């Protein structure tokens, strides 16, 4: 897709065209474009948010998952806990546990017991 086509699609999406937003989400997801997904998610697209979480998890992007988790996204929190557990990231699990996340506390307990 050419840059002018992409700009036109973004313009349509910005004016509430859900088909355009969905197409942008699909293109960004296929291209691994976290920035585009983040922009769409921040504009309110739940589909883009879901794709952003999935892509960030696949890429091992703890910072993006943390950003989404800290803004209250439970799915991002679950993915963050899973990724932190896989990476033995005790600091991240402790941070989440200190914020009251029971799953993170349980994972932290399991990892420290090993």
C-alpha atoms as one frame of an Amber mdcrd trajectory, in Angstrom:
protein
   0.000   0.000   0.000   1.324   3.414  -0.922   1.837   6.152   1.657  -0.985
   8.295   0.175  -3.334   5.290   0.397  -2.270   4.710   3.977  -2.797   8.380
   4.824  -6.284   8.276   3.316  -7.080   5.156   5.320  -5.856   6.827   8.522
  -7.966   9.887   7.756 -11.074   7.746   7.272 -10.363   5.865  10.495  -9.876
   9.140  12.371 -13.344  10.184  11.246 -14.991   7.072  12.629 -14.820   4.672
   9.673 -14.560   1.323  11.474 -13.812  -0.545   8.256 -10.790   1.691   7.704
  -9.669   1.186  11.313 -10.040  -2.569  10.934  -8.028  -2.538   7.719  -5.294
  -0.458   9.365  -5.256  -2.856  12.306  -4.890  -5.834  10.000  -2.096  -4.183
   8.023  -0.263  -3.134  11.172  -0.623  -6.560  12.724   0.648  -8.325   9.614
   3.557  -5.890   9.376   4.433  -6.052  13.067   3.883  -2.294  13.382   3.547
  -1.668  17.130   3.394   2.098  16.635   0.399   1.923  14.314  -1.367  -0.562
  16.588  -0.635   1.637  19.600  -2.048   4.677  17.797  -5.220   2.795  16.870
  -5.558   1.300  20.347  -5.107   4.717  21.958  -7.861   5.996  19.664 -10.204
   3.414  21.163  -9.971   0.376  18.889 -10.372  -2.730  21.037  -9.346  -4.894
  18.079  -6.093  -2.946  17.761  -5.555  -3.276  21.508  -5.969  -7.046  21.308
  -3.585  -7.247  18.354  -1.095  -4.975  20.136  -1.106  -7.219  23.198  -0.658
 -10.336  21.104   2.166  -8.849  19.055   3.931  -7.408  22.106   3.751 -10.809
  23.799   5.099 -12.559  20.698   7.969 -10.077  20.514   8.695 -10.340  24.236
   8.052  -6.616  24.608   7.675  -6.271  28.380   7.660  -2.463  28.202   4.598
  -2.376  25.933   2.772  -4.980  28.001   3.632  -3.040  31.175   2.288   0.182
  29.643  -0.997  -1.505  28.750  -1.185  -3.340  32.052  -0.553  -0.167  34.026
  -3.419   1.491  32.170  -5.734  -1.233  33.471  -5.809  -3.817  30.692  -6.262
  -7.216  32.362  -5.304  -9.194  29.256  -2.024  -7.286  29.026  -1.432  -8.006
  32.716  -1.954 -11.726  32.149   0.457 -11.688  29.199   2.962  -9.656  31.215
   2.866 -12.186  34.049   3.299 -15.045  31.600   6.245 -13.358  29.886   7.880
 -12.298  33.160   7.540 -15.873  34.433   9.102 -17.295  31.252  11.993 -14.844
  31.584  12.379 -15.360  35.352  11.851 -11.610  35.744  11.418 -11.510  39.512
  11.450  -7.702  39.601   8.454  -7.441  37.282   6.543 -10.153  39.133   7.351
  -8.465  42.449   6.183  -5.100  41.071   2.868  -6.619  40.017   2.520  -8.562
  43.272   3.184  -5.376  45.262   0.305  -3.784  43.355  -1.975  -6.559  44.606
  -1.906  -8.987  41.685  -2.451 -12.432  43.206  -1.384 -14.356  40.095   1.945
 -12.503  40.006   2.430 -13.203  43.720   1.747 -16.910  43.162   4.175 -17.057
  40.223   6.803 -15.242  42.252   6.339 -17.686  45.115   6.683 -20.655  42.739
   9.822 -19.289  41.125  11.510 -18.444  44.425  10.648 -21.884  45.835  12.520
 -23.648  43.038
